[in-house]
Amino acid sequence: MVQIDEISSYKLQQRPAYCKYIDNFNSILVSTYQLENSQDRSGSFVFFNNQLEKISEIKLEAGVFRFDVDNFKNNQILASLTNGKLGFINLENSEIKYSKNLSDGMLLNQCQSYKCNNNTIITTDNLGGVFIIDSDKEYEIVESKVVHLLPYVKTPCEVWSCGFLKISDENIFGTGGDDGILKIWDKRQGLNILIDTFETIDNSGVTFISNSLYNENEYIVGSYDEFFRIFDIRNMKESKDSLKLNGGIWYIEEHFINSIQKFYCSCMYGGWNLVENNDNSLLVKINNNDHGKDLLYGVSRVNDYNIVSTTFNDFTIRLENIK
């Protein structure tokens, strides 16, 4: 039987929306997102060592909705900000750079392909918009369009997620919105031509999309309908594998350990889950719902035994040990 013990916890001044263990720096990075009044949002990046001792904090001009390590500069963080800009944070010297305003709303997600000659960033907002950005031309918008609308009322909705679908391909990407539709695009054809779509159960929002880091033709999708899904890019109409978890799936972190594909999933009010794919069979290895009531958005693997997670409602980040 698995035992989970809390090693330490830290209460922040602002609500933590995301976290990630950065292996190159042996550090835990937490982003925050705080509504100051009806319109203004503030945020920061908070750095911890691997024992959850605070190292430093970088305040930003807006809240951080999501972030990731830059695929081409492993000392840089790429972040979607609530003022409609992208933020670029140097992990070595804490220098901050911002793009120009890309959206009149809030940016919600961003993604890059893994092709070393690719200069494209895809980003999304809360107004139904998808933006194709050229990072070589001072983050100019190559193309943008409102492509996600709520069913029936047809009003623009949040585009929670975006991701390239194949690690070796720089053209095919997906976007997922609160309309419950995963939409597939080819960058070469632009945002006027849909390649394919997938609809979730009861039009539940699509909250996470990423190519698999280890299986060439697979991509991973999470959604509010609580299903963890793996798709094969050669058949986008239906998932190759799926597994019902115990909460809406906000984030999925993939690892390959001892020949087993592992997924650390933040399930919001369902806490966090460790899902394993062993011989093409998905199963929940660990379910930790101790803090789900406080809305768990972030989870990340520190090592084989330690997991870091963030809960939004109580401003807390936790380091836990698995035995």
N, C-alpha and C positions, 0 to 999 in steps of 0.2 A: 504494500500500500504506500502511495506517495505521501510524504509529509512536506508541508510548505511552512517555513518559518520566516517571519519578518526580521531582517538583519537591522535595518534602520529606515527612518522616514524623515522627510523634510517638508515643512509647510512653507509655501511660497507666498509672496505678496500679491501675485496675480494668478489667474487660473491657468493651469498647465493644459495645453491642448495636444501636445505631441512630444515624443521623446525618442531618442535613438542612441545606442551605444556606438561610438566612433572608434573602431578598432585601431586605426593608425595613430590615434592620440591617447588611447587607453582612457577615454573620457566618456561620460554620459552627458548628452546635450538635451536640454528641455526647452521647448518654446512655450510662450504664454500669449494669452489673448484675453483682454479685459475690456468690457464695455464700461466706459467712464460716464457716459450719459446716453441719451437716446440715439446719438449719432457717432460720437467719437470712440475709437477703440485704440488702446495702447498695447504694447507688447515688448518682449525682450527674449534674449537667449540666455539661459543660465547653464553654466558649466560645472560639472561635478567630477570628482575622480571616481574610480571604480568601486569605492567604498561609500559613495554618496556623501562625500564631504565637499562642500561648496568651494569652488575655485574662483569663479568670477561671474560677472553678469554684463551683458551688452544690451543697452536699451535701444529700441528702434522707434521709428516715427509712426508706427502703426502696429496693430496686432498681427501675429503670425498664425496663419491658418494651417498650412502644411509646409514641410521642408524636406530636403534630401541632400545628400552629399553630391556635389557636382561630378558628373561622370568623367569629366576630362581634367578636373583640377581637384585632386583629392584633399587639398587643404582648404577647400571653399564649400560653403553651404549655399544652396539655392532655395529661396523661400518665397511663398505666395503670401502677400500682405493684404490687410483689410482696407488699405487706401487705394487699391487698384494697381499697385506697383509690384515688381519683382525686387527682392533684396538679395544681395550677394555679400556674404560675411566670410572674411579670411580668418581661418582658425588659428593661424600662426601669429598674426599681429592685431587681430580684432578690427581690422579696417572694414568699413561698411560702404557699399555702393548701392545705388538704387537705379532702376530703370526709370524712364519717363512714365507718366500715367498711361496704362494700357486699357483700363476699364473705368467706367463711371461708378462701378460698384466695388465689390470686394473680390480679389482673386482667391480662389479656393484650392487650386492644385496646379502642379506643374510637372512636366516630365521631359526627359531627353532620351534619345536612342543611345546605343552603346557603340555606334560607328564612329571611329576616331576622326573622320573627315566631315562629320555632320555638324552643322551650325544652327540647328533648329531646336527651339524650345516650344512645346505646346503648353498653354495655360488656359484655365477656365475661370468663370466668375459666377456670381449669384444671380445674374440677369439673363441666364440662358446661353451665354456666349462662350465660344471657343476661339482662341487666338493662336495663329501660327506666327512665331517670332523668329527673326533672324538675329542671332547673337553676334554675328560678325559686323552688323551694320547698326551698332548702338541700340540694339533691341527694337528695331523697327518692326511694325506689324506688317507681315506679308499678306495676311488674309485674316479676316474675322467675320463671324456670322452668329446670329442667334439661332441655335439648332435644337435646343431642348425646351419643350413647352408642356405644361401640365395637360393631362387628358381632359377632354370635354371643354374646359374653360379656355384652353389654348393661350394661357399667359406664360411668359418666360419664367423658368424655375432655376433653382440652384443646379449647377453642373459640378457635382461633388468630386468627380474623379476623372483622370485621364492617364493613359499609359500606352507606350509602344508595346506591340504584341509579340514580337519575336526579337530575340537578343541580337541577331545578325542582320536585321532589317531596319532601315531608317525611314521607311515610308508608311507602313501600315500601323495605325494607332486607333485606340478606342476612347470614347468619352461616355461617362455615365452620369445621369441626372436624377433629380427628384421625380421625374416623370416615369421612372422605373424602366428606362430603356438604355441598354448598352448599344451605342452606335459606333460602327466601324468605318474608318475613313482611310483613303489613300492620299497622302500628302501631294502626290503628283497630279491628282485629279481635283484637289481642293475640297471645299466644304459645301459644294452644290450637289455632289454625287455621293450617295451612301453606298458603301460596299456591302454591308450586311447589318442586321440588328438582332438583338436578343431582348426579350421582355421578361422581367422577373414576375414572381407570383404577386398578384394583386397590385401590380405597378409600384412595388416597393422600390425606393431609391437605390441606385447603384453607387456605392460609396468607395469602392477600391478597384483599381485595375493595374496589373503589372505583368510583364513578361516573366516567365520562369527564368531564373538564373542558371538552371542546371539541365532543363529539358528543352531542347531547341525549338520545338514546335508548340509548346504549351504556354498558355497565359492564365492568370489567376484573377478571380473576380469575387468581391465581397459585396453584400447588399443588406438593406434593412430587413429583407424577408428572412434573415438569419441563415441563409444558405452560403456555405463555402463551396465555390465551384472552380473546377479546372477545365479549361477548354483546349481543344486542339485546333490550331489555326487552319487546318485543312477541312474542318467541319465546324463552322461558327454557329450553326443553327441550334445546337443543343450541347450541353456540357458533357464532357467525357466522364467526369466524376463529380459527385456533389455530396455534401454532408451537412445535415441540419445541426446548427450549434444552438446556444441558449441565449442569443442576443443579436442585435444588429451588428454587422461586422464592419468596423470602421477602418481597420488597418491590418495588414498581413505581412509578416517578415519571414522570409524563406531562408532556410539553411540546409546544408547537406552534411550530415554527421554520421560517421560509421556506416556509410552506404545507405542511409535512410534519409529521405526527404522530410524535413520538419518545417512546420508553419506555426509561428507564434501569432495568435489572432487577438486583437482587442475587440471585445464584444459589448462595449458600452455598459448597459445595465446588466449584462451577463458576465461581467468580469473579463478575465482572459483565459484563453484555451490554447493548449499545445496539441496540434493535429499532426499525425504522422501518416505518410504515404509509404506503406511497406508492401512491396509486390503488387502495386496498383490497387491497394485497398486502403481507403481513408478511414482513420479511426481517431477518436479523441483520446489522447494519452493522459492529459491533465486538464481538469477544469477547476479554475480557482475563482469562485464568485464571492470571496470574502468582502470585496470592496465595490462590487458592481452597482450597488445602490447609489454610489457617489459619481457615477458616470465615467467609466474607464475608457479613455480615448487612446492612450499611448501604451505600448508594450515593446520591449526590446530584450534580446538575449545578450547578457554580458559574458557569460561563459557557460560551460556545461551544467553548472549548478545554480547560477544566480540570474535572476530576472528583474528588470526594472520596469515599473509601470507608473502611470499618472492617472489621477482621478480629478475631474474638472470641478465638481461641486464643492469639494472640501480643500481645494488648493494644494493637494498633497502629491508628492512623488515618493515611491516606496522601492526599496531593494529587498528582494525575497530570495530565500535559499530553498532549493528542491532537494529532498533526501529520498 
